[in-house]
Every structure is written in structure tokens, then in C-alpha cells.
Amino acid sequence: MEENEIKPETELEHSNVTEAELAHDLARDWLLVDIIDMVNRSEDGMALPITLLISGKIVSGKIISGIEYFDKYGDYWASWVEDEDKARTKQAYGSPGKMYGTSDENKGDASFVHMQDVRFYDGSGQIPKNQGVLWRGKIASVDGFSFGELVIAD
């Protein structure tokens, strides 16, 4: 193991935090985590316009809470099944949203950003061209962000 390499489970001097935990925290922008926490704890269905840069690609849409994301995710899957299975399907796919709440209990624990009305941009333009999609991504993969949605004029 090289001198600068992070050792998976060694404890840092004078701390209960391991080097692996510290590396994980450094990979997540603390400001973006705070913004996601604020949206997750909002009780009024906040949808914050934002544009993310991820590995040279642009992801633009609105951050929504984990609860709202999984509610919409459940609706999506329920739309594909017969009427008698809709409620059970929505509950099955929407239930992971229960881990997100409006209290400060999980503050700072966010590992994913949940978004709606998402469009992707690269050198060839906007994808999809019609309407945005529901999207979930790892916070640690975000290279940078700006407030507001990117819109390409017709």
C-alpha cells in the first residue's frame, strides 16, 4: 500500500472517524448536502431548480425530497400494472421514501440527490427533447452545481 493511499478501516488519530469515512465525506460537497437536507425536511413540497455537472455532462432540473421522489416513483410503476394491483405496486415502490423525513434526525446523511423534470445536456444538445424525467444520482459523483435550470432557447 502506498504512503498516500487511504486505508479502509484505520482510525484517524484522536477521532472515531475512519479514513474511509472521511474520504466519503470529502467526496460529498457539504453545501450540496445541506441543500438536499433542506429540501428533504421541507413540508411544503419544495422543488429547487438546480443544474449539476457530473463527469462533464450537465443534469438540470428540480431537486425534490426523497419522500416526493419515491411517491412519484411508485406512481410511475403503478401506471404499468392492472387496476387491482395499482395500490400494492405504488406502496411497494414508494415505501423506500419512508426513510426520508422532515426532522433533523438524518441531517447530513444524504448520499443521493432526487430530482424531477430532469434534462441532460451534452455537446449534441438536450435529452429528452419533450419533457423532463424523474432522476436519482449519487451526491459523491457531482463535480459542481449552480442554482437554476438550464434552458436552451428554440
Sequence and secondary structure as in RCSB ss.txt:
>XXXX:A:sequence
MEENEIKPETELEHSNVTEAELAHDLARDWLLVDIIDMVNRSEDGMALPITLLISGKIVSGKIISGIEYFDKYGD
YWASWVEDEDKARTKQAYGSPGKMYGTSDENKGDASFVHMQDVRFYDGSGQIPKNQGVLWRGKIASVDGFSFGEL
VIAD
>XXXX:A:secstr
  TTS  TT B TTSS BHHHHHHHHHS HHHHHHHHHHHH SS   EEEEEEETTEEEEEEE  HHHHHHHHHH
HHHTTS GGGHHHHHHHHHGGGGG  SSSTTTT   EEEEEEEEEEETTEEESSSS EEEEEEGGG  EEEES  
    
